[in-house]
Amino acid sequence: MGMAIPDFVIFGAAKAATTSLYAVLSEHPDLSFARVKEPNYFNWYHDRGWDWYQGLFDPADGGVTGEASVCYMFSDRAPERLKERSPDAKLIALLRDPVDRAWSAYWFKVFGGRQRMDRTFSWMIRNKPGIEQFLEPGLYAPHLQRWEEHFSRDNMLLFLQEDFAKDPGNVVRSVCEFLGVDPGVKLPYSKRENRTTYPRNLAVYSAFAKNFYNPVVNTIWKSPARPLWEKYHGPVNNLRRAVFFSADARPKMSDEDHQYLSDYFRQSNADLSEWLGRDLSHWK
């Protein structure tokens, strides 16, 4: 290992504690990550070219090279493209109850200023924009079956989010063994990264977002200023989080929406349970 780029990929799933896993693994001295988290080269930015992608890695780091792009899992093209460049790449994923994942992803987008506030969660999960963004990524079984057309299961290491929440050390040690690096290195596990926060008062935040914040963010994202925003938006988000959001203000999904999503994911969850050989009946 160490010659192909990348040797491994954290390829899913979004909003399943993958950022926390990435943060822990990035502290391992024998693992060399791309300088950009989620480069998304094998799906969205393939047209930037192989030289661009290789330039994200520092050969001087040595060790085992990897990256984390959680949207690879549901990409049609990523498996084939990765196979072409790194045929023995190892694949790591955390999977979360897709109902909870969809709910968290919606509010994460609300916080990011990229969710129209007149399109509620109920509306989104029943219409094409939301189905594509929040539901289809949670159909893990068909996505994994597509990856298995290019990579054997021996090249995949899959955990549930609750595995990581219960015993992150065990998950990280398993990943290190899977990647052939020292599993005994002491790494930090306490910090929760990229935790979803929710509006303390939805009506107040909706008015602010609809009339000011979201239009400004959308304008920036479509302008040449986007790279600067992506680099320096942290202080703005910290202030906005402090004023409007709290991780403890999580709203409750309606019973109707929960039942709708449970029905939507039922077959995929059953297929995944068989694929993993694990009981997923607690995913409801």
C-alpha positions as CSV (number, residue, x, y, z in Angstrom):
1,M,0.0,0.0,0.0
2,G,1.0,3.6,-0.3
3,M,1.6,3.6,-4.0
4,A,-2.0,3.8,-5.4
5,I,-4.1,6.8,-4.6
6,P,-6.2,6.4,-2.7
7,D,-5.5,3.2,-0.7
8,F,-8.8,3.6,1.1
9,V,-12.0,5.7,1.0
10,I,-14.6,6.5,3.6
11,F,-17.4,6.4,1.1
12,G,-20.5,6.8,3.2
13,A,-22.9,7.7,4.6
14,A,-23.6,11.4,5.1
15,K,-24.9,12.3,8.6
16,A,-23.8,9.0,10.1
17,A,-20.8,10.2,12.2
18,T,-18.4,9.9,9.3
19,T,-16.9,13.3,10.1
20,S,-16.2,12.1,13.6
21,L,-14.6,8.9,12.3
22,Y,-12.5,10.9,9.8
23,A,-11.4,13.3,12.5
24,V,-10.1,10.5,14.7
25,L,-8.4,8.6,11.9
26,S,-6.7,11.8,10.6
27,E,-4.7,11.8,13.8
28,H,-3.1,8.4,13.0
29,P,0.5,8.9,12.1
30,D,0.4,6.2,9.4
31,L,-2.6,7.5,7.6
32,S,-2.3,10.3,5.1
33,F,-5.5,12.0,4.1
34,A,-6.2,14.3,1.2
35,R,-5.8,17.9,2.2
36,V,-9.5,18.5,1.3
37,K,-12.2,16.6,3.1
38,E,-14.8,15.3,0.7
39,P,-12.9,16.1,-2.6
40,N,-15.7,14.2,-4.4
41,Y,-13.4,13.6,-7.4
42,F,-14.9,10.2,-8.4
43,N,-18.4,11.6,-8.6
44,W,-18.9,15.4,-9.0
45,Y,-15.4,16.8,-9.8
46,H,-14.0,14.1,-12.1
47,D,-13.7,16.6,-14.9
48,R,-11.0,18.4,-12.9
49,G,-8.6,15.7,-13.9
50,W,-6.3,13.2,-12.3
51,D,-3.5,15.6,-11.8
52,W,-5.8,17.8,-9.7
53,Y,-6.8,14.9,-7.6
54,Q,-3.3,13.6,-7.1
55,G,-2.3,17.1,-6.0
56,L,-4.6,16.8,-3.0
57,F,-2.2,14.3,-1.5
58,D,1.3,15.0,-0.1
59,P,3.7,12.2,-1.2
60,A,6.0,13.3,1.5
61,D,3.6,12.1,4.1
62,G,4.1,8.5,3.0
63,G,1.9,5.9,4.8
64,V,-1.5,4.8,3.6
65,T,-3.4,7.4,1.6
66,G,-7.1,7.9,1.9
67,E,-10.0,10.4,1.6
68,A,-13.5,10.8,2.8
69,S,-16.3,11.6,0.4
70,V,-19.6,10.3,1.8
71,C,-21.6,11.0,-1.3
72,Y,-19.6,8.3,-3.3
73,M,-21.9,5.6,-1.9
74,F,-24.9,6.6,-4.0
75,S,-23.0,7.7,-7.0
76,D,-23.5,5.7,-10.2
77,R,-20.0,6.5,-11.6
78,A,-17.8,6.5,-8.5
79,P,-17.4,2.7,-8.1
80,E,-16.2,2.3,-11.7
81,R,-13.9,5.3,-11.6
82,L,-12.3,4.4,-8.3
83,K,-11.8,0.8,-9.5
84,E,-9.9,2.1,-12.6
85,R,-7.5,4.2,-10.5
86,S,-7.1,2.1,-7.4
87,P,-8.4,-1.5,-8.0
88,D,-7.6,-2.7,-4.5
89,A,-8.9,0.3,-2.6
90,K,-10.5,-0.5,0.7
91,L,-13.9,1.0,1.5
92,I,-15.2,2.1,4.9
93,A,-18.7,3.3,5.8
94,L,-20.9,4.1,8.7
95,L,-24.6,3.5,8.2
96,R,-27.4,5.2,10.1
97,D,-31.1,4.4,10.4
98,P,-32.2,6.0,7.1
99,V,-35.2,7.6,8.7
100,D,-33.1,9.5,11.2
101,R,-30.5,10.2,8.6
102,A,-33.1,11.9,6.3
103,W,-34.3,14.0,9.2
104,S,-30.8,15.0,10.2
105,A,-29.8,15.8,6.6
106,Y,-32.8,18.1,6.2
107,W,-32.0,20.1,9.2
108,F,-28.3,20.2,8.3
109,K,-29.3,21.8,5.1
110,V,-31.6,24.2,6.9
111,F,-28.6,25.2,9.0
112,G,-26.4,25.6,5.9
113,G,-28.8,28.1,4.4
114,R,-29.4,25.8,1.4
115,Q,-32.9,24.7,2.2
116,R,-35.9,26.7,1.0
117,M,-37.9,27.4,4.2
118,D,-41.3,27.2,2.4
119,R,-40.5,23.5,1.6
120,T,-41.1,21.6,4.8
121,F,-39.7,18.2,5.6
122,S,-43.1,16.7,4.8
123,W,-43.1,18.3,1.4
124,M,-39.5,17.4,0.6
125,I,-39.8,13.7,1.3
126,R,-42.8,13.4,-1.0
127,N,-41.4,15.4,-3.9
128,K,-38.5,14.9,-6.3
129,P,-36.0,17.4,-4.8
130,G,-36.2,15.9,-1.4
131,I,-36.5,12.3,-2.5
132,E,-33.2,12.7,-4.4
133,Q,-31.4,14.6,-1.5
134,F,-32.7,12.9,1.6
135,L,-34.3,9.5,0.7
136,E,-32.3,7.9,-2.1
137,P,-29.0,8.2,-0.2
138,G,-30.5,6.0,2.5
139,L,-31.3,3.1,0.2
140,Y,-28.1,1.5,1.3
141,A,-28.7,-2.0,0.0
142,P,-28.9,-1.2,-3.7
143,H,-26.0,1.2,-3.4
144,L,-23.8,-1.4,-1.8
145,Q,-24.9,-4.0,-4.4
146,R,-23.7,-1.6,-7.1
147,W,-20.3,-1.2,-5.4
148,E,-20.1,-4.9,-5.1
149,E,-20.1,-5.1,-8.9
150,H,-16.6,-3.5,-8.7
151,F,-15.2,-4.4,-5.3
152,S,-15.4,-7.5,-3.3
153,R,-16.9,-7.6,0.2
154,D,-13.5,-8.3,1.5
155,N,-12.6,-4.7,0.5
156,M,-15.5,-3.3,2.5
157,L,-15.8,-2.6,6.2
158,L,-19.2,-1.4,7.3
159,F,-20.4,-0.3,10.7
160,L,-23.6,1.1,12.1
161,Q,-23.5,4.6,13.5
162,E,-24.6,3.1,16.9
163,D,-21.4,0.9,16.8
164,F,-19.3,4.1,16.7
165,A,-21.4,5.9,19.3
166,K,-21.2,2.9,21.7
167,D,-17.5,2.1,21.3
168,P,-15.6,4.4,19.0
169,G,-12.3,2.9,20.1
170,N,-13.3,-0.6,18.9
171,V,-14.5,0.8,15.5
172,V,-11.2,2.7,15.0
173,R,-9.1,-0.3,16.0
174,S,-11.0,-2.4,13.5
175,V,-10.5,0.1,10.8
176,C,-6.7,0.3,11.5
177,E,-6.5,-3.5,11.3
178,F,-8.4,-3.4,8.1
179,L,-6.0,-0.8,6.7
180,G,-2.9,-2.6,8.0
181,V,-1.7,0.2,10.3
182,D,-1.0,0.0,14.0
183,P,-4.3,-0.4,15.9
184,G,-2.6,0.4,19.2
185,V,-1.9,4.1,18.5
186,K,-3.7,6.2,21.1
187,L,-6.2,8.5,19.3
188,P,-8.8,11.1,20.6
189,Y,-12.4,9.9,20.6
190,S,-14.3,12.5,22.7
191,K,-15.1,15.3,20.3
192,R,-18.3,15.0,18.2
193,E,-17.7,16.6,14.8
194,N,-20.3,18.1,12.5
195,R,-23.2,17.6,14.9
196,T,-26.6,18.7,13.6
197,T,-28.2,21.7,15.3
198,Y,-31.8,22.8,15.1
199,P,-33.6,26.1,15.2
200,R,-34.6,27.1,18.7
201,N,-37.7,28.9,17.3
202,L,-38.6,27.7,13.8
203,A,-40.9,30.6,13.0
204,V,-38.2,33.2,13.9
205,Y,-35.4,31.4,12.0
206,S,-37.6,30.8,9.0
207,A,-38.3,34.5,8.6
208,F,-34.6,35.3,9.0
209,A,-33.5,32.6,6.5
210,K,-36.2,33.2,3.9
211,N,-35.8,37.0,3.8
212,F,-32.1,37.4,4.3
213,Y,-29.7,34.6,5.0
214,N,-30.7,32.0,2.3
215,P,-30.8,34.5,-0.6
216,V,-27.4,35.8,0.4
217,V,-25.9,32.3,0.6
218,N,-27.5,31.3,-2.6
219,T,-26.1,34.3,-4.4
220,I,-22.6,33.7,-3.0
221,W,-22.7,30.0,-4.0
222,K,-23.4,31.0,-7.6
223,S,-20.7,33.7,-7.7
224,P,-16.9,33.7,-7.9
225,A,-16.8,34.4,-4.2
226,R,-17.9,30.9,-3.3
227,P,-14.3,29.6,-2.5
228,L,-13.8,32.5,-0.1
229,W,-17.1,31.7,1.6
230,E,-16.3,28.0,1.9
231,K,-12.9,29.0,3.5
232,Y,-14.1,31.7,5.9
233,H,-17.8,31.1,6.6
234,G,-16.9,29.5,10.0
235,P,-17.2,32.7,12.2
236,V,-20.5,33.6,10.5
237,N,-21.9,30.1,11.2
238,N,-20.7,30.2,14.8
239,L,-22.5,33.4,15.4
240,R,-25.7,32.2,13.6
241,R,-25.6,28.9,15.6
242,A,-25.2,30.8,18.9
243,V,-28.2,33.1,18.1
244,F,-30.6,30.7,16.4
245,F,-29.6,27.1,16.9
246,S,-29.1,24.4,19.5
247,A,-28.2,20.7,19.3
248,D,-30.8,20.2,22.1
249,A,-33.7,21.8,20.3
250,R,-34.3,18.8,18.0
251,P,-37.9,18.9,16.8
252,K,-40.0,15.8,16.6
253,M,-40.9,14.2,13.3
254,S,-44.6,13.8,12.7
255,D,-46.0,10.3,13.1
256,E,-47.3,10.4,9.5
257,D,-43.8,11.3,8.1
258,H,-42.2,8.7,10.2
259,Q,-44.5,6.0,9.0
260,Y,-44.1,7.2,5.4
261,L,-40.3,6.9,5.6
262,S,-40.5,3.5,7.4
263,D,-42.5,2.2,4.5
264,Y,-40.2,3.7,2.0
265,F,-37.0,2.2,3.5
266,R,-38.5,-1.2,4.6
267,Q,-37.4,-3.3,1.7
268,S,-33.9,-1.8,1.5
269,N,-33.4,-2.2,5.2
270,A,-34.5,-5.9,5.0
271,D,-32.0,-6.4,2.1
272,L,-29.3,-4.6,4.1
273,S,-30.0,-6.8,7.2
274,E,-29.4,-9.9,5.1
275,W,-26.4,-8.4,3.3
276,L,-24.7,-7.5,6.6
277,G,-26.0,-10.5,8.6
278,R,-27.1,-8.2,11.3
279,D,-30.5,-7.5,12.9
280,L,-31.8,-4.1,12.0
281,S,-35.2,-4.3,13.6
282,H,-34.3,-1.4,15.8
283,W,-34.3,0.8,12.7
284,K,-38.0,1.9,12.7
